[in-house]
Amino acid sequence: MIARVFGDDQPAISSIKGVTGHALGASGAVEAVASVMTILHEELPPNIGLDTPDPEVELTDIVREPRRWKPGLVLSNSFGFGGHNVVLAITPPR
C-alpha cells in the first residue's frame, strides 16, 4: 500500500517492535511515546531484527541503522489484538 500511495517518493519506514516486543494493550501508548522521542531526538530508530525483508513488499527506505532526521510528520500505526486500530499523526512543536 505504501508503494501504491507514495510511488518512488516513499517515506522512511521505522519500527520499535523488534526492541520492545508486543506490549498488547499498551502498544499504542509505547509507540506514541517513541514517535515523540524520535521527533525530539531527530533520529529514526532502526528496525531491529529485520534481516530479510519480504521481496513482495515494495518498500524502498527501510531504516536499518539509527539515522539522523529532520523532524516532520510522524504516523504512528497501531493495529493489534482485540480490535485496537489507531493511527496518530504527530508533528514537531512549532
C-alpha positions as CSV (number, residue, x, y, z in Angstrom):
1,M,0.0,0.0,0.0
2,I,2.8,2.4,0.8
3,A,4.3,2.0,-2.7
4,R,0.9,2.5,-4.3
5,V,0.4,5.8,-2.4
6,F,3.9,7.3,-2.5
7,G,5.4,5.6,-5.6
8,D,9.2,6.4,-5.8
9,D,9.0,9.1,-3.1
10,Q,8.3,6.7,-0.1
11,P,8.9,7.9,3.5
12,A,11.3,6.1,5.8
13,I,9.9,3.0,7.5
14,S,10.9,2.5,11.1
15,S,9.7,0.3,13.9
16,I,10.5,-0.2,17.6
17,K,8.7,-3.6,18.0
18,G,11.9,-5.5,17.5
19,V,13.2,-3.9,20.7
20,T,10.1,-3.6,22.8
21,G,8.2,-6.8,21.7
22,H,4.4,-6.6,21.9
23,A,3.0,-4.7,24.8
24,L,-0.6,-5.8,24.0
25,G,-3.0,-3.0,25.1
26,A,-0.1,-0.6,25.9
27,S,1.5,-1.0,22.4
28,G,-0.2,2.2,21.1
29,A,1.0,4.3,24.0
30,V,4.5,2.9,23.8
31,E,4.6,3.7,20.0
32,A,3.2,7.2,20.6
33,V,6.0,7.9,23.1
34,A,8.6,6.5,20.8
35,S,7.3,8.7,18.0
36,V,7.6,11.8,20.1
37,M,11.1,10.8,21.2
38,T,12.0,10.3,17.5
39,I,11.0,13.9,16.8
40,L,12.7,15.3,19.9
41,H,16.0,13.5,19.3
42,E,15.8,14.0,15.5
43,E,16.8,10.4,14.9
44,L,14.9,7.5,13.3
45,P,15.2,4.2,15.2
46,P,16.2,1.1,13.2
47,N,14.1,-1.9,12.5
48,I,15.9,-4.3,14.8
49,G,15.7,-8.0,13.8
50,L,14.7,-7.4,10.2
51,D,17.3,-9.5,8.4
52,T,15.5,-10.3,5.2
53,P,12.6,-8.0,4.0
54,D,9.8,-9.7,2.1
55,P,10.7,-9.2,-1.6
56,E,7.0,-8.8,-2.4
57,V,6.6,-5.8,-0.2
58,E,7.7,-2.8,-2.2
59,L,9.4,-0.6,0.4
60,T,12.4,1.5,-0.7
61,D,13.5,3.1,2.5
62,I,13.5,0.6,5.5
63,V,15.6,2.1,8.3
64,R,18.3,-0.4,9.2
65,E,20.7,1.8,11.3
66,P,19.8,4.8,13.5
67,R,19.6,7.7,11.2
68,R,19.7,11.5,11.7
69,W,16.5,13.0,10.5
70,K,14.9,16.5,10.1
71,P,11.7,16.1,12.1
72,G,8.4,16.2,10.2
73,L,5.1,14.4,10.3
74,V,5.2,11.0,12.0
75,L,2.4,8.5,11.6
76,S,2.2,6.0,14.5
77,N,0.2,3.0,13.4
78,S,-1.2,0.6,16.0
79,F,-3.2,-2.4,14.8
80,G,-3.5,-5.1,17.5
81,F,-5.3,-7.7,19.3
82,G,-8.9,-7.1,20.3
83,G,-9.6,-4.6,17.5
84,H,-7.2,-1.8,18.6
85,N,-6.8,0.1,15.3
86,V,-5.4,3.6,15.6
87,V,-3.2,5.9,13.6
88,L,-1.8,9.0,15.2
89,A,-0.4,11.9,13.3
90,I,2.3,13.7,15.4
91,T,4.2,16.8,14.2
92,P,7.2,18.6,15.7
93,P,6.5,21.6,18.0
94,R,6.5,24.9,16.3
